[in-house]
Amino acid sequence: MGIIKTSKLTFDYVTRDEEEKVEDINRAISDVNLDIKAGDFIGILGHNGSGKSTFAKTMNGILVPTEGTVWISGMKTSDDQSLWDIRRTVGMVFQNPDNQIIGNVVEEDVGFGPENLGIPTDEIWKRVDASLEAVGMTAYRLKSPNKLSGGQKQRVAIAGVMAMRPKCIVLDEPTAMLDPNGRSEVIRTITELNRQEKITVILITHYMEEVIQANRVIVMDDGKVVMDGTPRAIFSRVAELKSYRLDVPQVTELAYELKNAGLPLPEGMLTIEELMDALVPVLKERIAGIPAKQKTAGEETAAKETAAKETAGEETAAKENAGEETAAKETAGEKTPEENTAGSDTVPVLKVEHLNYIYSQGTAFEQSALKDISFEIPRGQFVGLIGHTGSGKSTLIQHLDGLIRATSGKIYYNGQDIYASGFDMKKLRMKVGLVFQYPEHQLFEADVFSDVCFGPRNEGLSREETEQRAKEALAGVGLDESYYRQSPFELSGGQQRRVAIAGVLAMNPDVLILDEPTAGLDPKGRDEILDKVSRLQDRKGLTVILVSHSMEDIAKYVGRIIVLNNGEVAYDDPPKKVFSHFRELEKMGLSAPQVTYIVHGLKEKGIPVDDDITTVQEAENKILALWGEEQVQC
């Protein structure tokens, strides 16, 4: 028997009325039989509601099976006398760190678990030091956890479990709120714990690339195990994974599409290095076979492309010069045409001037979060806001709808100073809709439908119009009538996020601000939400600000990226230009989409691809164009 074994594991969520009579039974796990060996690194994938988190909670006795049995090192989780030893054996890192952080100071919280295990004081502090170092939070050890960003809290939660040195760690979406560098650090840390200290790791995630290092991947659907194998075997079945609302890493996706188009590539490619080794020789062989005359023709095409880029550059320069002239007029006190009519489409829907914000100003905890931030957002623009954990993103967006008042600086909504006397802040919050990083912070009604109705009802709309808006908004985020009367607090994290987004969409805002809207969503749900938002932005002229740690989502959807670094604007440009600075972004704790690294790798190997490619589709089109052209020329 392995460290974790389940036999016919079944779990039902039972809803009862006030008289304890059963109203509804929802089967979350159905007849699961697994044997997990000590020292395994297991990745668990599945769509929202597939039963992953419920399964995780049965592993240390948080939930007791309705039917069947769970053994942990031979101990039954249904045996109350074994619970203490079971929970010493299996440590849990939850999706929301607020559910497990209890200390007033970071280092005290991390040391809480070992202390309760009776570990000697000297050893506790060694473990605290090592755990904080592993998750990159040493500099914050004396901070209060409630002063940290969501991603920083998650690191503290992980450190707290690591410090207890359990034989098995179960991590439920542990990196959902972390920046790319933070995700890499956490995955590297748990991989080292698994390989060096032989700790069994069970990682539940929607980031497909995080399970590549696992020795086994389990896919769940409708409470059942539907796929079980090595990462390479699982990711070779791309179509089947997508049928379960999942995805594959970008490198796997690109290789899969190229292979289907006729390129001789192996199946189940997992890393950029593997793709380079297989793709570069194939393309070089084609290039080497191009006749000289046809190479000349290709060079002519390249020359034309270069000339076109230069022309575009001259046009950009002209626009920039025009912008400098406008700035000069502003300095001289002249109004530009865009500022002539407040509230017209030519006035920026949001404008920020020299914004500064200091937390706990004048106290020992004083911290500068925003430093001299200035930018304008035209109506109808889709803007991506990225930055490392703690860079100031969430603080900035809370300024935009007046939840936080700036220490200094100005914010304008449709040309109106939101800090001016008499400005209607309630109206601002109706028109600048904010979906928080943690959806449960803005859900409060007894059922889903009532929660989504709350906003439009407070706008003074009729009951019929209010309900119509709610139905449209819920349909837009993929929640049908079966969810209407459910409590939002009994939904999965991803489902709660959909309800929160629907609640804001139901108010028909001018500006929609989404703070990590896809965290906790399965890949299919992520695409559905962002596709819906993109269509709304295009059809209604909605202004969207998307805060995300997913560089792939940012590259796919936005037309402009604002990069924050330590509270300051580091870049403000189109995605292709921003991601061309991927080395600098890495130093800020960020990255570029995986496909960007692929095309740069190809170019370094002598393959003539554009280095500003940011999506799989662009890379596929370019490589197939080269392949098809060379095929004809040969």
N, C-alpha and C positions, 0 to 999 in steps of 0.2 A: 504493500500500500504506500502511495506517495504522501507527501506532506499535506496535500489537499485531495480529498476524494469525495465525489458525490455519486449517489445512487438513486435514480428515479426522482431527482430533486424537482419539486413542484412548489410554487408559491403563488398564493392568491391574495390580492388586496380586497378586503371586504369592507363595504360601506354599510353602516348601520344607522337607523333612525334614533330618535331620542329614547325610544323604548327598547333599544338594542336589538331591534328586528333587522334582519338582513335586507338591505335595499338593492345592493348590487355587488357582483363578484367579478373582479377583473384578474384573469390569469396572466401573471407577468412572466413566470418561468414554468416550462412544461417538460417534465421527464428528461432532465439533463443528467447524463452519465459521463463523468470526467475523472481522470486520474492525473494529477499534476505532481511531478517528481521534485524532490528537494533540489534546489539549484537551477531550476528551469527559469527561463525568461519568456513569459507568455504575453502575447499581445491579444487583447480582446477588442474586436471591432463589431459594430452594429449600428443601425439607425436609431434615432430617438424613439424610445418606447420598445426597443427590442428585448429589453430585460437585462442589459449589461450592469447597470448600477444596482439593481435588485440582487443580481447574482453576487456582486461584490459584497453586499451587506450580509449575505448569508455566510460569508467566509469567516467572519469573526463573531458571529452570534448576534449581530444587531437585529437581523431578521431570522426567525426560526422557520424551517420549512413547513408548509402546510401538509405536504406528503413527502416521503423519501427521507434521505439522510445525508448530512454533511459531516465528514470526519476531518479534523485538523490534527495531524500527527497522532492519529488513532483515537482522538477524543471527539465525542459527538457534540455538536453545537447545541443540541437540544438538552444537554445535561447541564443544569444550572451550576453544579459544583465544579464544572470544568471551565466555566467562562473566563475566570481570571487567567488561567494558563493559556487558554485559546487566544485571548487578546494580547498576551505577552508574546505569543508566537506570530500572530498576524497583525501588522500595523496598517492603519487605513489613512490615506490622504484623500480628503473629500474634494468634490468639484468646487465648492465655495469655501474658501479658507476661514470665513467668519464663523463657520460651524464648528471650528475646532481650536481657534485661538482664544485663550483665556487670560494670559498674563498681561500685566500693565507695562512691562518692558520686554523687548524682543528676546534678550538673552534669558530672562526668567521663564518666558513661555517655552523656549526650546529646552530648558532644563527641567521643566515640570514633569515630563514623562519619566526620565531616568530617576528623578528624585522619588517618585511614587513607586518605582521598582526597587528602591532600597539601594541604589548604586552609591558607593562612597563619594563624598564631595569632590575630592581631587579628580576622580574619574569623570564625574558629571561635567566639570568645567572643561576637561579635555574633549569630551564629546560635543559640548556646546561649541567650542572653538572650531573643531573639525567640521561640524555640520553647517555652521554659518559660512565657513570658508568654501565649502563645497557648493553652496547655492548662491554665493556671491553677495552675502548680506552682512559681512563682518562690520562694515562701516556703519550699519544701522543697529548694532546690538544694543545700544542704550536708548533707542527711540521707542516711543509708544506705538504699538501696532496700529492703533486707530488713526495715526498720522501717516500711515503708509498707503501707497497706491494698491489697487487690487492685485497686480502682479507681484508686488513686493510681499504682500500678505501671503500669497500662495507659496513663495519661497520659504517664508518663516514656517508655514504649516508643514512643508516637506522636511525642513531641517528638524522640526520637533519630533517627527516620526523616525527620521534617520538616527537621531540621538538615542533612541531607545534600543537600537540594534536588534530589531525583531528578526526571526528566521525567515519571515516572508513579509513583503511590503505590497499592499494592494493600492494602486494609484488610480483614482477615478477622474479622468480629464485633468491631470495635475498641471498641464502647461497651457490650458485654455486662455489664461489671462497674461501670459508671459510674452515678452518681445522675442524675436528670433534668436538672439544671443542667449537669453534666459532659457528658452526651450532647449537649445543645444547643450547648455551647461547642465540642466536637470537630467536630460537623457544620458549625457556622458557620465554624470554622477551615478545614476541608478545602474547603468551598464557596468561601471567599475565595481559597484557594490555586489552585483551579480557575479562578475567574473573573478574578482579578487577575494571577496569574503563569502562567496557561494550563497548569498542571500537570494531566496526565491523572489522574483519580481513578477507581478501581474499588473500589466499596464493597460488601462482602458483609455482609448483615445479616438479622436476623429482625424488626427494628423497621420495620414497613412505612412509617411516617411519615418515616423517615430518607431514603428515596429519592425523596421528592416533588420535591426540588430537582434531581434528576438529569435529564439530557436524554434518557436512554435506560434502560430497565429490561429485563433479561434474566432469564427464569425457567427454571430447570433442574429436570428430573425424570428419575430413573433414568439419569443421566449424559448426558442430551440436552438441547438447547435446545428448549423447548416453547412459549415465548412471548417476543416481542421487539418492543418498541415504546416509545412515550412513557409516562410515569407515568399520564397521564389515560386513555390507551387501555388500558393494562394494568389499572388499578383500576376500569375500567368493567365488567370481566368478573369480577364478584365470585364468582359460582357456580363458574366455571372455576378461579379461584385457590384456592378452598376445596377443590376436588377434588384439588389438588396439596398439601394439608395447609398451606396458607398462609392469610393473612388480609388485611384491609384496615384503614387507619386508622379510628378510631372515627367521625370525621366522615363518612367515605365510607360506612361501614356504616349509620349512622343515615339518611343521605340515601337510600341504596339501599332500606332497609326502608320508609321513608316513601313513596318513589316507587312501590314495589310495592303499597302500601296505597291508592294513588290520588291522592296529592298531586302537583301538577304541578311536579316538580323535574327539572333536567337530570341526565344521567348523569355518573359519574366525578368527583364533587366531591372536592377534595383539601384544602381549607383551611376553617377556621371562618369566615373572612370571606366565602368563596364561599357557604357555606350560609346565613349571615345575610342576604346580599344576595338570595338566592332564596326563603328561607322566610318572612322577616318580612313582606314585602308580601302574600304569600298568606294568612298568618294574620290580618294586620290587616284585609284585605278581608273576611274571614269575620266577624271581630269587629264591624266597622262595620255589617254587615248584620243583627245580632241585634236583634229588636224590643225595645222598652223593657221590656215586661212580662217577657220571657224573661231580660233582663239582670238584672231584680230577682230572678228565681228563681235566677240564677247567683250573685247577691250573697248570697242566703240560704244557698246551698250553701257559699259561701266563709266566711260567718259561722259555719256549723256546724263547718267544718274548723278555723277559728280557735279556737272554743270547745273542740273536741276536743284541739287542741294545748295550750291553756291547762290543761285538765284533766290531760293527760299531764305537763305541766310541774309542776303541783301535786303529782302523785304522785311525780315525780322528786325534788322538793324534800323531800317527806316521807321518801323513802328516804335522802336525803342527811342529813336531821336524825337519822334512826335510826342512820346510820353515825357521826355525830358522837357520839351517846350511847354507841355501842359503843366508839369511841376513848376516851371518857372512862372507861369501865369498864376498858379495858386500862391506861390510865394509873394507875388506882387499884389495879391488881394483880389485878383480877377477870378470870377467863377468860370469853370469850364462848362461846355454844353451839357455834360452829364449831370451837373449839379444844379441846373437851372430850375428844375421842377422836382421838389421833394415828393417821393412816392411814385414817380414815374419809372418806367422800365429801364431808363438810362441811369438812374441812381442806384448805386450798389445796395443790394438788400441788406448787407451787413458790412460795416466798416469799423476797423479797429485802429486806434491811433495811440501809439506809445503806451501800451497797456503794461502795467506792472502789478504784481500781486505778491504779498508777503504773508505767509502763515505765521500766526502767533506773534505779530509784530510787537516789539518791545519786551518780549519775555526771553527766557533762556532757551525756548524752543523755536525762536525765530528762524524762518527758512524762506528764502526767496524762491518762489515757484515759477513766476513769469517775469521776463526782463525785456522791457521796451519792445513789445510785440506790436507790429503794424502790418495790416493787409486789408484788401477789399475783396468782397465776394459778389460778383454780378448775379443778378437774378437768373435762375435756371442752370447754374453751374453745378457740376458734380465734382466735389473736392474731397480728396483723401488727406487725412491728417494722421501722420505716423511719427513715431518717436519711441525711444527706449522706455522701459518701465520707469515711471517717476520723472519723465521728461516734462510733464506739465499739460499733457493732452486733456485729461479729464477736468483739470482746473480751468483750462481755457474755455472749453465748451460750456461749462457751467456759468461762465461770465456772459456768454452770448444770449442766454435767455434770462439773465438777471438773478440767477440763484446765488451767485457770489458777486459782491461789489468790489470793483477794482481798488487797489491801494492808490493808484494814480493812473491817468490816461482816460481815453474816451472810447465809447462804443456807440455806433449809430445803427438804427434799424430803419430802413427806408428814408434815410436822411435825417431822422430824428434822434437827438441825444437821449439815450435811455436813462441817463442820470439827471436829466433836466427836471425841474419842479413841475409836477402835474402830469408827467408821462405815465401812461396807463400800463403798468407792469403786468397786470393780469392779462391784458390783450396781447402783450408781447409773448407771454408763455403759451397762449393759445395758438399763436402764429409761428412761433419758433419751437417746434416740438422736439423734445429730448427723450431718447430711450436710453436709460441708464445702463451702466456696465453690468449691474446685477439686477435682473428684471424683478425679482421679488421685492426690491426696494420700492417699486411703484405699483405693485399689485396689492389690493386690499379688500375687494368686494368678496361676497360669499360665493359667487360663481363667475365663470368666465364671461358670459354675456353681459352681466351687470357691470363688470369691470370695464369692458370695452365701451359700454354705453355712457359711462360716467362723464367723459370729456364733452361729447356733443350735447349731452343733457344740460351740462353747466353752461353751454353757450346759449341756452334758451330755446333750443330747437324743439319741435313737437315730438311727441312720443313716436309717431310713425316715422319721421325723418331720422330721429335718433337711432331707432332700431334698424332702419334700412342702412344707415352708415355703418353700424356695428356689424351687420351681416356681410356687407361688402368687404369691410376691413378683415374680418375673420376668414372669409373665403380667400382673400388675397394672400394671407399668410399660411394657407393650407389647413385651416381648422374647420371642420364641418359641424353640423348641428349636434353631433354626438358629444361635442365638447362644451356646448352652451351652458349646461347646468352642472358641470363639474367644478369643484373648487380649484382655483388656480394654484393653490399650494399643494395639491396632490398630483400635479403634473410633473413631468421630467423637467430638468433645467432648460433643455432646448425648447420644449413646448411652452414653458413660462415666458421665454424670450419672444416667442411668436405672439403670445397674448399681449405682452407689453408693447410690441411694435404695432399691433392692431389697434390698441388703445390710443396711440398717438395718431396713426393714420386716419382714424375715425373723426378726428377734429379738422381734417383737411388743412393742414398747416401750409404756410408759405415756405418754411424752411424745416427740413427734417434732419435732425442730428442723431446719428447712430453711434453709440459708444460700444465698440466690440459687439456688433449685433449678431455675428455668426458664432461667437464662442458658445460651445455646448450644442451646436447644431450639427447634424450629420451632413455629409457632403451634398446630398440631394436637397436637403432642407436649406442649406446655405445658398445653393444656387437658386432655389425657388424664391427665397427672400430677396436676394440681391437682384435677381431678374425682375421681380415685381417692382422693387424700388426704382430700378433703372427705367422701366417702362413708365412709371408714374412721373419720374423726372423728365422724360422725353415728351410724354403726352400732355402733361399739365404745366410744364415749365417749373416743376418743383425744384427748389434749391436743396441739394443734399450735401451734408458733411459726414463723411464716413471715417470713423476712427477705427483703425484695425491694426493688428499685428500680423495679419496675413498679407504678405507682399503680393501673392498671387491674385488675391481678390482685388487689391488696390490696382494692380496692373491691368486687370481685366475690365474694371468698371469706370474708374475715374478719369477725368480729363486734366486734372491738375493735382499736384501733391504739395502739401506744406509739411516740411520736416522740422520737428522740434528736437532740440538737443540741449539738455540742462536749462530748460525754460526760455530758450532763444530760438528764433527762426534760422535754421541752417540752410535750407533750400526751399524755394517756392517756384516750381517749374512743372512742365508736362512730365508724365511718367517716364518716357524714354530718356529724357535728359537727366532726371533725378537718378534713375537706376544705372545710368552710365557711370555714376560715382559710387559704384557698389563697394569698392575698397574703403572709401571714406565712410559709407554707411555702416560697414562692419565695425569700424572703430567706435561708432555711436551705439552699438548694441543691436543694429538692424542688419538687413541683408537685402538682396534682390531676389526676384523669383528664381526658382531653380533653373528654369529654361535660359535665363540670362547668363548664368555660369556655363551652361552647355554651349551657347553660341560663342561666347568668348573663348572657351576651350577649343572649339572648332577653328576659330580664326587664328588662334595661336599655333594650331597644327597646319596652317596653310590653306584651310578651306575658305573660299571667298563668300562668307556670309556677313550680313549686316550685324554690327555689334549693338544695335539699339532695339533688338527684338526682346519683347517682354512677355509674350504669351505662347503657349504650345501651338496654337493655330498659326501664328506668324512663323514660328520655327519650322513647322511642318510644311507650310507653303513654300518657304524659301528653299528648304532642302529638296523638296520634290521638284521645284523649278530647276534646280541644278541637276538633279538626277534625270529629269525628263529631257532637258536640253542636251545633256551629255549623251543620253541614250540615242537621241536623234542624230547627233553629230557623229557618234561612233558608227 
